[in-house]
Amino acid sequence: NMYFPTGRTEERGRGRAIFAGGAASPYKDIQVVDISSGGIAQDFGDTANTANTNGSASSSTRMLITMGYIAPASTNVIEFITIANIASSTDFGDLTVARRRTQSLSNSTRAVHVGGSGASPTPYFNTMDFNTIASLGNAADFGDTLVATVTHGGSVASSTRGVYSAGLVSGSYVNTIEFITIATSGNGQNFGDLNGGAIGYHFRGSICDSTRGLFAGGYDPTATVQNKIDFVTIATTGNATDFGDLTAARRSGGGTSNSIHSIFAGGYLPGVTNIIDRVVIQSTGNAADFGDLLVKTHENSGSSDSHGGLS
């Protein structure tokens, strides 16, 4: 059993959400929420490095955090936490290429880190690399995204397939969605298009159950902040479908899920927020207020011990 912030216990793998880092002070904060009950997030610990624009992926026991940006540059550092233990993160290994805003996804054994951004002369990447979550060490090459570059998108997964929105391709917003088979290596393949049009800066995390994945919020090419939520059926290919709306339009928050609910935490309105929304994944409709982060943040990332890739 494991302790939840609400004071009750549940079997491990039943709904602990972790949100790491972000571009708001303090940049080292890790926060924990019980997906089934909500309320105010609690302090989990700190990242070892002061960093932001993180990515996250997890098994039912361990969460990996790609650290993103450690001033004054993007970093290749990966840290990890044991989800059942309230404690700060420690070093795991390195990405193959230093970058921030990876669209990380995972099943129970493997984490894949998709795309990301850096600084000139290589501001965006098509790189994908992977780690075996249970083993400390550096990432290895997985393949390349199908489109030229991928950054500022979102990602979801089943136990076999990862799906990600391309976000920005060579600096321009697109509606492209791609997929990979997690257990193999290789390049991304075309999945379909977002329903909401060309959007980047989606909520980042495993926002999915074993069959359905959600892409939420973001910016469109006119720099309008979005409240849209789209969904895809992960095992198929095809265009996304409208799901509903967030309680407030925002971009660049962290998200994750258990087998029933997805939650969306933080983001930028403009202005940094502590809002947490929740939806029932297998329904459609607008999100409802679920609670608040302990610390306002955006450009954070999320994962859990029970997202769709772990089913």
C-alpha positions as CSV (number, residue, x, y, z in Angstrom):
1,N,0.0,0.0,0.0
2,M,1.0,3.6,-0.5
3,Y,0.1,6.9,1.2
4,F,-2.0,9.5,-0.7
5,P,-2.2,13.2,0.2
6,T,-5.8,12.7,1.2
7,G,-4.8,10.4,4.0
8,R,-6.2,7.2,2.7
9,T,-4.4,4.2,1.2
10,E,-4.8,2.3,-2.1
11,E,-3.0,-0.4,-3.9
12,R,0.1,0.9,-5.8
13,G,-0.8,1.6,-9.4
14,R,-4.2,3.1,-8.7
15,G,-3.9,6.8,-9.1
16,R,-0.9,8.8,-7.9
17,A,-0.2,11.7,-10.2
18,I,3.2,13.5,-10.1
19,F,3.9,16.9,-11.7
20,A,7.5,17.9,-12.0
21,G,9.3,21.2,-12.5
22,G,8.0,24.0,-14.7
23,A,8.8,27.6,-15.6
24,A,7.6,29.2,-12.4
25,S,9.4,29.7,-9.1
26,P,10.6,27.4,-7.5
27,Y,11.7,25.5,-10.6
28,K,12.7,22.4,-8.5
29,D,9.2,21.6,-7.2
30,I,7.6,18.1,-7.5
31,Q,3.9,17.9,-6.6
32,V,1.6,14.9,-6.0
33,V,-2.2,14.5,-6.4
34,D,-4.5,11.6,-5.9
35,I,-6.4,11.3,-9.3
36,S,-9.4,9.7,-7.7
37,S,-10.1,12.3,-5.0
38,G,-8.5,15.6,-6.0
39,G,-8.1,18.6,-3.7
40,I,-4.9,20.6,-3.1
41,A,-1.6,19.0,-4.4
42,Q,1.0,18.2,-1.8
43,D,4.8,18.6,-1.9
44,F,6.6,15.5,-3.1
45,G,10.2,16.8,-3.0
46,D,12.5,18.6,-5.3
47,T,14.4,17.9,-8.5
48,A,18.1,17.6,-8.0
49,N,18.7,20.3,-10.6
50,T,17.0,23.6,-10.9
51,A,15.3,23.1,-14.3
52,N,12.2,23.8,-16.3
53,T,10.4,22.7,-19.6
54,N,10.6,19.1,-18.4
55,G,9.2,15.9,-19.9
56,S,8.0,12.9,-17.9
57,A,7.3,9.1,-18.4
58,S,6.7,6.4,-15.9
59,S,6.2,2.7,-15.1
60,S,3.9,1.9,-12.1
61,T,6.9,2.3,-9.7
62,R,9.3,4.8,-11.2
63,M,9.0,8.1,-13.0
64,L,11.7,9.5,-15.3
65,I,12.0,13.3,-15.7
66,T,13.9,14.8,-18.7
67,M,15.2,18.0,-17.1
68,G,14.8,20.3,-20.1
69,Y,16.6,23.5,-19.4
70,I,19.2,24.1,-16.8
71,A,20.4,27.7,-17.1
72,P,22.0,28.8,-19.4
73,A,21.3,26.0,-21.8
74,S,19.2,22.9,-22.7
75,T,20.3,19.8,-20.9
76,N,20.5,16.0,-21.5
77,V,20.1,15.2,-17.8
78,I,17.4,12.6,-16.8
79,E,16.4,12.2,-13.2
80,F,14.0,9.8,-11.5
81,I,11.8,9.3,-8.5
82,T,10.2,6.2,-6.9
83,I,6.5,7.0,-7.1
84,A,5.6,5.3,-3.8
85,N,8.2,7.3,-1.8
86,I,8.0,11.0,-1.0
87,A,11.5,12.0,-1.8
88,S,13.5,14.2,-4.2
89,S,14.7,13.0,-7.5
90,T,18.2,11.6,-8.3
91,D,20.3,11.1,-11.4
92,F,19.2,8.4,-13.9
93,G,21.4,9.1,-17.0
94,D,21.5,11.3,-20.1
95,L,19.5,11.8,-23.3
96,T,21.3,11.2,-26.6
97,V,20.9,14.9,-27.4
98,A,20.4,17.9,-25.0
99,R,17.0,19.4,-25.4
100,R,13.9,20.6,-23.6
101,R,10.1,20.0,-23.9
102,T,10.4,16.3,-24.9
103,Q,7.1,14.6,-25.5
104,S,7.9,11.6,-23.3
105,L,5.7,8.5,-23.2
106,S,6.0,5.0,-21.8
107,N,4.6,1.6,-21.3
108,S,5.6,-0.5,-18.2
109,T,9.1,-1.2,-19.3
110,R,10.3,1.5,-21.8
111,A,10.2,5.3,-21.9
112,V,10.5,7.1,-25.3
113,H,11.5,10.8,-25.4
114,V,10.1,12.4,-28.6
115,G,11.4,15.6,-30.2
116,G,12.1,18.7,-28.2
117,S,13.6,22.2,-28.6
118,G,17.0,23.8,-28.1
119,A,18.7,27.0,-29.2
120,S,20.0,28.2,-32.5
121,P,21.4,26.8,-34.8
122,T,19.3,23.7,-34.0
123,P,16.2,25.1,-32.3
124,Y,14.0,22.0,-32.9
125,F,14.7,18.2,-33.1
126,N,13.4,15.1,-34.8
127,T,15.3,12.9,-32.3
128,M,13.6,10.0,-30.5
129,D,15.5,8.1,-27.9
130,F,14.5,5.5,-25.2
131,N,15.4,4.1,-21.8
132,T,14.5,0.9,-20.0
133,I,12.8,2.4,-17.0
134,A,14.0,-0.2,-14.4
135,S,17.6,0.3,-15.3
136,L,19.7,3.4,-14.7
137,G,21.7,4.5,-17.7
138,N,21.9,6.7,-20.8
139,A,19.2,6.7,-23.4
140,A,19.7,5.0,-26.8
141,D,18.5,6.1,-30.3
142,F,15.0,5.0,-31.1
143,G,14.5,6.7,-34.5
144,D,13.3,10.0,-36.0
145,T,10.0,11.7,-36.2
146,L,8.3,11.5,-39.6
147,V,8.0,15.3,-40.0
148,A,11.1,17.4,-39.9
149,T,11.0,18.4,-36.3
150,V,8.6,18.0,-33.3
151,T,8.3,20.2,-30.2
152,H,5.6,21.8,-28.0
153,G,3.1,18.9,-28.6
154,G,1.6,16.3,-26.3
155,S,1.9,12.5,-26.1
156,V,-0.2,9.5,-25.1
157,A,0.4,5.7,-25.0
158,S,-1.2,2.3,-24.7
159,S,1.0,-0.7,-23.7
160,T,2.0,-1.1,-27.3
161,R,1.8,2.2,-29.1
162,G,2.8,5.8,-28.5
163,V,1.0,8.7,-30.2
164,Y,2.2,12.3,-30.2
165,S,1.0,15.6,-31.7
166,A,3.8,17.3,-33.6
167,G,3.1,20.8,-32.2
168,L,5.6,23.0,-34.0
169,V,7.4,21.7,-37.1
170,S,10.3,23.9,-38.1
171,G,8.8,26.7,-36.1
172,S,5.3,26.6,-37.6
173,Y,2.1,25.2,-35.9
174,V,0.7,22.1,-37.5
175,N,-2.2,19.6,-36.9
176,T,-0.1,16.5,-37.4
177,I,-0.3,13.4,-35.2
178,E,2.2,10.5,-35.5
179,F,2.6,7.1,-33.8
180,I,5.3,4.6,-32.9
181,T,5.4,1.0,-31.6
182,I,7.1,1.4,-28.2
183,A,8.7,-2.1,-28.0
184,T,10.5,-1.7,-31.3
185,S,12.7,1.1,-32.7
186,G,12.1,3.0,-35.9
187,N,10.8,6.3,-37.3
188,G,7.4,7.9,-36.6
189,Q,4.4,7.1,-38.8
190,N,1.4,9.2,-39.8
191,F,-1.6,8.8,-37.5
192,G,-3.9,11.6,-38.6
193,D,-4.7,15.2,-37.8
194,L,-6.0,17.1,-34.8
195,N,-9.6,18.1,-34.8
196,G,-8.9,21.5,-33.4
197,G,-6.6,22.6,-36.2
198,A,-2.9,23.6,-36.0
199,I,-2.1,23.8,-32.3
200,G,1.1,23.6,-30.3
201,Y,2.0,23.8,-26.6
202,H,-0.4,21.0,-25.6
203,F,-0.5,19.7,-22.0
204,R,2.4,17.2,-21.6
205,G,2.1,13.8,-20.0
206,S,0.4,10.5,-20.3
207,I,-3.2,11.8,-20.7
208,C,-4.8,8.5,-21.6
209,D,-6.3,5.2,-20.6
210,S,-5.4,2.0,-22.5
211,T,-7.5,2.8,-25.5
212,R,-8.1,6.6,-25.7
213,G,-5.7,9.5,-25.6
214,L,-6.4,13.2,-25.1
215,F,-4.7,16.4,-26.4
216,A,-5.6,19.5,-24.5
217,G,-5.1,23.3,-24.6
218,G,-2.3,25.1,-26.4
219,Y,-1.7,27.9,-28.8
220,D,-2.9,28.3,-32.4
221,P,-1.0,30.2,-35.2
222,T,-2.7,33.5,-34.1
223,A,-1.2,33.0,-30.6
224,T,-4.7,32.5,-29.2
225,V,-4.7,30.3,-26.1
226,Q,-7.0,27.3,-26.5
227,N,-9.4,25.4,-24.3
228,K,-10.0,22.6,-26.7
229,I,-9.7,18.9,-25.8
230,D,-9.3,16.4,-28.7
231,F,-9.3,12.6,-28.4
232,V,-7.9,9.7,-30.5
233,T,-8.4,5.9,-30.3
234,I,-4.8,4.9,-29.8
235,A,-5.0,1.4,-31.5
236,T,-6.4,2.9,-34.8
237,T,-5.2,5.6,-37.1
238,G,-7.3,8.6,-38.1
239,N,-8.2,12.2,-37.2
240,A,-8.9,13.3,-33.7
241,T,-12.4,14.0,-32.5
242,D,-13.7,16.8,-30.3
243,F,-14.0,15.8,-26.6
244,G,-14.9,19.1,-24.9
245,D,-13.2,22.1,-23.3
246,L,-11.0,22.8,-20.3
247,T,-12.5,25.0,-17.6
248,A,-10.1,27.8,-18.7
249,A,-8.1,28.3,-21.9
250,R,-4.4,27.7,-21.2
251,R,-1.3,26.1,-22.6
252,S,1.9,24.3,-21.5
253,G,0.6,22.5,-18.4
254,G,1.2,19.0,-17.2
255,G,-1.3,16.2,-17.6
256,T,-1.7,12.5,-16.7
257,S,-4.3,9.9,-15.9
258,N,-5.5,6.6,-14.4
259,S,-7.8,4.1,-16.0
260,I,-10.8,6.3,-15.5
261,H,-9.9,10.0,-15.3
262,S,-7.4,12.4,-16.9
263,I,-6.3,15.5,-15.1
264,F,-4.7,18.8,-16.4
265,A,-2.6,20.8,-14.0
266,G,-1.2,24.3,-14.2
267,G,-0.5,26.1,-17.4
268,Y,-0.4,29.6,-18.7
269,L,-3.5,31.7,-19.3
270,P,-1.6,34.3,-19.8
271,G,-0.4,34.3,-16.3
272,V,0.7,31.2,-14.5
273,T,-2.1,29.2,-12.9
274,N,-2.6,26.4,-10.3
275,I,-5.8,25.1,-11.8
276,I,-6.4,21.3,-11.9
277,D,-9.2,20.1,-14.2
278,R,-10.5,16.5,-14.6
279,V,-12.5,14.6,-17.2
280,V,-13.8,11.0,-17.5
281,I,-11.7,9.6,-20.4
282,Q,-14.3,7.3,-21.9
283,S,-17.0,10.0,-22.0
284,T,-17.0,13.3,-23.8
285,G,-17.8,16.7,-22.3
286,N,-16.2,19.7,-20.7
287,A,-13.7,19.4,-17.9
288,A,-14.7,20.1,-14.2
289,D,-12.6,21.8,-11.5
290,F,-10.7,19.2,-9.5
291,G,-8.5,21.2,-7.2
292,D,-5.3,23.2,-7.2
293,L,-1.6,22.8,-7.5
294,L,0.3,23.7,-4.3
295,V,2.6,25.9,-6.4
296,K,1.5,27.7,-9.6
297,T,3.5,26.5,-12.6
298,H,3.5,26.1,-16.4
299,E,5.9,24.2,-18.7
300,N,5.6,21.4,-16.2
301,S,5.2,17.7,-17.0
302,G,3.1,14.9,-15.5
303,S,2.9,11.2,-15.2
304,S,1.4,8.6,-12.9
305,D,1.5,5.0,-11.6
306,S,-1.6,4.0,-13.6
307,H,-1.8,5.7,-17.0
308,G,-2.9,4.0,-20.2
309,G,0.6,2.7,-21.1
310,L,0.6,0.5,-18.0
311,S,-2.6,-1.4,-18.6
